[in-house]
Each structure stands twice: as structure tokens, then as C-alpha cells.
Amino acid sequence: MSRLRLSTSVIDATAVIELEGELDLAGANALEQELATPEVDGTGAIVLDLRGVNFMDSSGLRVIAVTLQDAQERGRRFALVPGAAQVMRVFDITRMRERLDFVDDPREVTEGP
């Protein structure tokens, strides 16, 4: 059973998914399912808000990497709101922080430039 709660809202063709809990194997599966919903899949941009995530492992990182690749192939923006230090450490160790678009607030994407 997933210990990850997801809350999705769509604002101006941008899906904002707030995550709370653990982004482990079970949580990654739940996130993949959420990303595949028509509500999210049909948007022009996706923002994952990681501020509520207290644990992330390689399963969560894999979903983020796959989502990044899909967004690049489809020409849509994919951004993340940074989470706790222990979560961000996963991005630092794998050097994924360099490849991802981090924003301080989802409004930076939903309100445009």
C-alpha cells in the first residue's frame, strides 16, 4: 500500500501534483498512474511539488526521469518544487538536479513568464 498522497489540480493547462509522504516503489506506482490520467496527460506542463515528500528512493527518481524524457519528447514543460534536504540529496548524488527544472513555487509555471 502506498504511503504517498497525491493532490492534482489543473491551472491554465498546467497540472500541479502535490505529493505528500513517501515516494518509494508503491508511491512511484501511484504517481505513474496519476501522470497517465487524461486530466494530467493532456496538459501543456506538469509541476511536481515535492515539499511534502519526506522520503524518496530510486523508484521515485525513475518516475521523474521518465517523466522528464516524455516531456522533452512532447515539447512540454516539466518542473519540480524542491523538497526536504534528504529528498534533494537523491537528485544531487545522481546529478539529476542539473537536468531538471526546479522552481520555488508552482505559480512560476502556471502564471507563465
Secondary structure as the mmCIF struct_conf table of DSSP 4:
data_model
#
loop_
_struct_conf.conf_type_id
_struct_conf.id
_struct_conf.beg_label_comp_id
_struct_conf.beg_label_asym_id
_struct_conf.beg_label_seq_id
_struct_conf.end_label_comp_id
_struct_conf.end_label_asym_id
_struct_conf.end_label_seq_id
STRN STRN1 LEU A 4 ILE A 11
TURN_TY1_P TURN_TY1_P1 ASP A 12 ALA A 13
STRN STRN2 THR A 14 LEU A 23
BEND BEND1 ASP A 24 ASP A 24
HELX_RH_AL_P HELX_RH_AL_P1 LEU A 25 LEU A 35
TURN_TY1_P TURN_TY1_P2 ALA A 36 ALA A 36
BEND BEND2 THR A 37 THR A 37
HELX_RH_AL_P HELX_RH_AL_P2 PRO A 38 ASP A 41
TURN_TY1_P TURN_TY1_P3 GLY A 42 GLY A 42
BEND BEND3 THR A 43 GLY A 44
STRN STRN3 ALA A 45 MET A 56
HELX_RH_AL_P HELX_RH_AL_P3 SER A 58 ARG A 74
TURN_TY1_P TURN_TY1_P4 GLY A 75 GLY A 75
STRN STRN4 ARG A 77 VAL A 81
HELX_RH_AL_P HELX_RH_AL_P4 ALA A 85 ILE A 93
TURN_TY1_P TURN_TY1_P5 THR A 94 ARG A 95
HELX_RH_3T_P HELX_RH_3T_P1 MET A 96 GLU A 98
TURN_TY1_P TURN_TY1_P6 ARG A 99 ARG A 99
BEND BEND4 LEU A 100 LEU A 100
STRN STRN5 ASP A 101 PHE A 102
BEND BEND5 ASP A 104 ASP A 105
TURN_TY1_P TURN_TY1_P7 PRO A 106 PRO A 106
HELX_RH_AL_P HELX_RH_AL_P5 ARG A 107 THR A 110
TURN_TY1_P TURN_TY1_P8 GLU A 111 GLU A 111
#
